[in-house]
Amino acid sequence: MQAQALSKDNAITMWNVFETDKTKSRYVIGYSSTYKFDVITQELASFNYDQKSKTGTAVTKTGSVYTLDGKPMRFNPKGHMLLREFMEKHDCQISFVST
């Protein structure tokens, strides 16, 4: 399921940023405090993360703003159902972006 931010306070925890192999589009996967389950955002326009404070923001191309809390987590694309579905739907492979 793709998430849509409800407000600037929408936090995503236990997250990471990934990129598709074909288009190099970037997305965030993580646990949404609003929806109470894992989500994948819409395509990102910008992303920043401060390692010292372990916080960041992600802005989608449609203008939705997400707060990223905590340090990035490791996900196994083949072991995570949401990532498998994303790769099948978009006919792509993904790689995680180092922060």
VOKOL-621518 format. One record per residue: residue number from 1; residue in three letters; x negated, y negated, z negated of N, C-alpha, C, O, CB in turn. Coordinates in steps of 0.02 Angstrom, whole numbers, plus 50000, padded with zeros to 5 digits. Glycine has a CB too. Layout:
VOKOL-621518
REC  NUM  ALA  X  Y  Z  X  Y  Z  X  Y  Z  X  Y  Z  X  Y  Z
...
This chain:
VOKOL-621518
REC  1  MET  49958  50059  50000  50000  50000  50000  49956  49938  50000  49908  49934  49962  50047  50000  49940
REC  2  GLN  49972  49890  50042  49935  49828  50042  49966  49779  49993  50027  49772  49990  49932  49797  50113
REC  3  ALA  49924  49746  49955  49948  49700  49903  49957  49630  49931  49923  49610  49978  49899  49698  49844
REC  4  GLN  50003  49595  49903  50011  49524  49916  50010  49489  49849  50049  49506  49804  50077  49508  49956
REC  5  ALA  49966  49440  49842  49959  49405  49778  50022  49367  49762  50051  49334  49805  49898  49358  49779
REC  6  LEU  50043  49371  49700  50102  49334  49678  50083  49265  49652  50124  49219  49655  50139  49374  49624
REC  7  SER  50023  49258  49627  50000  49193  49602  49924  49195  49598  49893  49247  49609  50031  49177  49532
REC  8  LYS  49895  49139  49580  49822  49135  49573  49798  49178  49514  49739  49194  49510  49800  49063  49564
REC  9  ASP  49844  49195  49469  49825  49235  49411  49827  49310  49424  49815  49349  49379  49872  49218  49354
REC  10  ASN  49841  49330  49485  49844  49402  49501  49773  49431  49497  49730  49414  49538  49875  49414  49572
REC  11  ALA  49762  49473  49448  49695  49502  49437  49691  49572  49465  49738  49611  49461  49677  49502  49363
REC  12  ILE  49633  49586  49494  49618  49654  49516  49557  49677  49476  49505  49645  49476  49604  49658  49593
REC  13  THR  49566  49733  49441  49512  49762  49401  49491  49828  49432  49525  49853  49477  49533  49771  49326
REC  14  MET  49436  49856  49407  49411  49920  49434  49413  49917  49510  49449  49955  49542  49454  49981  49407
REC  15  TRP  49375  49873  49539  49380  49854  49609  49314  49864  49647  49262  49876  49617  49402  49783  49615
REC  16  ASN  49319  49858  49713  49260  49853  49755  49282  49826  49823  49341  49829  49840  49224  49923  49763
REC  17  VAL  49234  49799  49861  49248  49773  49927  49221  49822  49978  49165  49846  49972  49215  49702  49937
REC  18  PHE  49262  49837  50029  49238  49881  50082  49249  49849  50150  49287  49801  50158  49274  49949  50079
REC  19  GLU  49212  49876  50199  49212  49850  50267  49227  49907  50315  49203  49963  50306  49145  49816  50284
REC  20  THR  49267  49893  50368  49281  49945  50418  49224  49948  50468  49191  49897  50482  49348  49931  50453
REC  21  ASP  49213  50007  50495  49157  50016  50542  49169  49983  50610  49122  49959  50641  49143  50089  50551
REC  22  LYS  49231  49981  50633  49245  49956  50700  49250  49880  50703  49218  49848  50746  49310  49986  50726
REC  23  THR  49288  49850  50659  49301  49778  50663  49260  49738  50613  49257  49676  50617  49373  49764  50652
REC  24  LYS  49228  49771  50566  49191  49739  50512  49236  49696  50467  49212  49651  50432  49135  49696  50541
REC  25  SER  49300  49710  50468  49348  49676  50424  49335  49699  50352  49319  49757  50341  49421  49690  50445
REC  26  ARG  49344  49653  50305  49332  49669  50234  49398  49666  50195  49442  49626  50209  49281  49621  50204
REC  27  TYR  49402  49711  50145  49461  49718  50102  49437  49732  50032  49381  49755  50022  49509  49773  50128
REC  28  VAL  49480  49719  49982  49467  49739  49913  49514  49796  49896  49573  49795  49913  49478  49678  49863
REC  29  ILE  49486  49847  49863  49527  49900  49833  49517  49894  49758  49462  49882  49734  49508  49972  49860
REC  30  GLY  49571  49904  49721  49566  49902  49649  49633  49907  49616  49685  49914  49648  49531  49839  49627
REC  31  TYR  49632  49904  49550  49692  49910  49510  49724  49841  49501  49692  49795  49475  49677  49942  49440
REC  32  SER  49786  49833  49523  49821  49769  49519  49857  49762  49451  49896  49805  49432  49872  49763  49576
REC  33  SER  49842  49708  49417  49875  49695  49353  49949  49678  49364  49990  49688  49319  49841  49637  49316
REC  34  THR  49966  49654  49422  50036  49637  49438  50076  49699  49454  50131  49708  49427  50039  49588  49496
REC  35  TYR  50050  49741  49498  50086  49800  49521  50077  49861  49476  50118  49907  49478  50066  49817  49591
REC  36  LYS  50024  49862  49436  50009  49918  49390  49990  49982  49426  50002  50037  49400  50068  49931  49346
REC  37  PHE  49960  49977  49486  49930  50034  49521  49878  50008  49570  49873  49948  49582  49985  50076  49557
REC  38  ASP  49840  50055  49599  49787  50036  49647  49818  50007  49710  49869  50029  49735  49744  50097  49664
REC  39  VAL  49784  49955  49736  49806  49922  49797  49746  49908  49842  49689  49909  49820  49844  49856  49780
REC  40  ILE  49761  49894  49904  49712  49868  49952  49740  49801  49975  49797  49797  49996  49699  49918  50012
REC  41  THR  49699  49749  49971  49722  49683  49991  49727  49679  50067  49706  49724  50104  49674  49629  49965
REC  42  GLN  49755  49624  50090  49753  49608  50161  49681  49590  50178  49639  49583  50133  49802  49550  50180
REC  43  GLU  49666  49581  50242  49597  49566  50264  49572  49502  50230  49609  49453  50224  49594  49558  50341
REC  44  LEU  49509  49504  50207  49481  49448  50171  49455  49393  50218  49427  49407  50271  49425  49472  50126
REC  45  ALA  49465  49331  50196  49435  49274  50230  49371  49254  50193  49322  49235  50224  49484  49214  50232
REC  46  SER  49372  49260  50126  49312  49246  50087  49313  49287  50023  49365  49312  50000  49308  49170  50070
REC  47  PHE  49253  49294  49996  49244  49335  49936  49182  49309  49900  49130  49297  49931  49236  49411  49955
REC  48  ASN  49188  49300  49834  49128  49283  49795  49132  49318  49728  49186  49331  49702  49121  49206  49786
REC  49  TYR  49073  49332  49701  49069  49369  49638  49007  49345  49601  48953  49341  49629  49065  49446  49651
REC  50  ASP  49016  49330  49537  48961  49310  49494  48943  49368  49449  48981  49387  49404  48981  49247  49451
REC  51  GLN  48884  49397  49461  48863  49456  49422  48854  49440  49348  48866  49484  49306  48798  49483  49450
REC  52  LYS  48835  49380  49332  48824  49363  49262  48890  49363  49222  48893  49392  49167  48791  49294  49257
REC  53  SER  48941  49331  49249  49005  49328  49213  49051  49387  49229  49103  49396  49198  49041  49263  49229
REC  54  LYS  49032  49426  49279  49071  49484  49302  49142  49464  49323  49190  49498  49307  49074  49538  49248
REC  55  THR  49147  49407  49357  49210  49384  49384  49200  49360  49456  49145  49342  49476  49240  49327  49340
REC  56  GLY  49254  49359  49493  49250  49335  49561  49319  49319  49588  49369  49326  49553  49217  49386  49605
REC  57  THR  49320  49297  49650  49383  49283  49684  49380  49311  49754  49327  49316  49785  49398  49208  49685
REC  58  ALA  49437  49330  49778  49445  49353  49847  49504  49316  49877  49557  49312  49846  49454  49431  49851
REC  59  VAL  49495  49289  49937  49549  49253  49971  49561  49289  50037  49515  49301  50075  49532  49177  49982
REC  60  THR  49624  49306  50050  49641  49340  50112  49650  49289  50168  49656  49229  50156  49705  49383  50104
REC  61  LYS  49651  49314  50230  49661  49270  50287  49730  49237  50287  49740  49187  50321  49652  49309  50352
REC  62  THR  49777  49266  50249  49843  49235  50244  49848  49187  50185  49901  49158  50173  49896  49290  50238
REC  63  GLY  49794  49178  50148  49792  49130  50093  49807  49156  50024  49809  49117  49977  49839  49077  50108
REC  64  SER  49816  49220  50016  49827  49249  49950  49762  49249  49911  49709  49265  49938  49856  49321  49955
REC  65  VAL  49765  49230  49847  49706  49225  49805  49709  49278  49751  49760  49287  49718  49700  49154  49774
REC  66  TYR  49654  49313  49742  49649  49365  49691  49590  49351  49646  49537  49328  49669  49642  49436  49722
REC  67  THR  49598  49363  49581  49544  49359  49533  49516  49430  49525  49554  49477  49516  49567  49330  49464
REC  68  LEU  49450  49436  49529  49418  49501  49520  49385  49503  49452  49343  49461  49437  49365  49515  49577
REC  69  ASP  49405  49550  49411  49380  49555  49343  49338  49617  49334  49357  49671  49357  49438  49554  49292
REC  70  GLY  49281  49610  49301  49238  49667  49288  49190  49679  49346  49194  49647  49398  49278  49729  49275
REC  71  LYS  49144  49726  49335  49096  49740  49388  49126  49789  49439  49172  49827  49423  49031  49769  49357
REC  72  PRO  49099  49787  49501  49125  49832  49553  49116  49905  49533  49067  49924  49502  49089  49818  49619
REC  73  MET  49164  49946  49552  49162  50017  49537  49146  50056  49601  49155  50032  49656  49229  50041  49507
REC  74  ARG  49123  50116  49592  49111  50161  49649  49174  50201  49663  49206  50228  49618  49050  50208  49635
REC  75  PHE  49192  50204  49727  49248  50244  49749  49223  50295  49800  49178  50280  49839  49305  50199  49780
REC  76  ASN  49252  50353  49800  49237  50404  49850  49293  50400  49903  49349  50419  49889  49232  50476  49818
REC  77  PRO  49277  50375  49963  49329  50368  50014  49366  50433  50030  49427  50431  50043  49300  50341  50078
REC  78  LYS  49332  50488  50028  49365  50551  50044  49405  50578  49985  49450  50619  49994  49314  50603  50066
REC  79  GLY  49389  50555  49924  49423  50580  49865  49479  50535  49840  49515  50554  49794  49374  50591  49811
REC  80  HIS  49486  50477  49869  49537  50429  49847  49593  50426  49899  49581  50407  49956  49506  50358  49835
REC  81  MET  49653  50446  49878  49708  50452  49925  49723  50387  49963  49735  50388  50023  49770  50475  49889
REC  82  LEU  49721  50331  49928  49736  50266  49960  49685  50250  50014  49703  50224  50067  49738  50211  49907
REC  83  LEU  49621  50263  50001  49569  50251  50051  49575  50299  50110  49565  50279  50167  49500  50257  50020
REC  84  ARG  49591  50362  50097  49602  50410  50152  49659  50387  50197  49653  50389  50258  49617  50480  50124
REC  85  GLU  49714  50366  50166  49771  50342  50205  49753  50281  50246  49774  50274  50304  49830  50327  50159
REC  86  PHE  49714  50235  50217  49692  50175  50253  49650  50194  50314  49661  50168  50369  49651  50128  50206
REC  87  MET  49602  50240  50304  49559  50260  50360  49599  50295  50414  49585  50285  50473  49503  50307  50334
REC  88  GLU  49647  50336  50396  49689  50370  50446  49732  50319  50484  49737  50322  50545  49734  50422  50412
REC  89  LYS  49763  50274  50447  49807  50224  50478  49769  50178  50526  49795  50161  50580  49841  50182  50424
REC  90  HIS  49709  50158  50507  49669  50112  50547  49618  50147  50592  49580  50115  50628  49633  50064  50502
REC  91  ASP  49618  50214  50591  49572  50254  50631  49501  50227  50626  49470  50209  50676  49595  50255  50704
REC  92  CYS  49476  50225  50564  49409  50197  50552  49374  50234  50495  49404  50275  50460  49414  50121  50535
REC  93  GLN  49311  50218  50488  49272  50238  50430  49258  50175  50392  49261  50120  50420  49205  50276  50450
REC  94  ILE  49242  50181  50327  49229  50122  50287  49162  50129  50252  49137  50184  50241  49284  50111  50236
REC  95  SER  49134  50072  50233  49074  50071  50191  49084  50015  50140  49117  49965  50154  49009  50059  50234
REC  96  PHE  49056  50024  50082  49064  49975  50029  49010  49921  50035  48953  49935  50052  49061  50009  49960
REC  97  VAL  49030  49859  50021  48988  49801  50027  48952  49791  49961  48984  49792  49908  49028  49738  50047
REC  98  SER  48886  49782  49963  48850  49770  49901  48863  49699  49878  48866  49652  49917  48774  49783  49910
REC  99  THR  48872  49692  49812  48890  49626  49784  48831  49593  49751  48837  49538  49726  48947  49633  49734
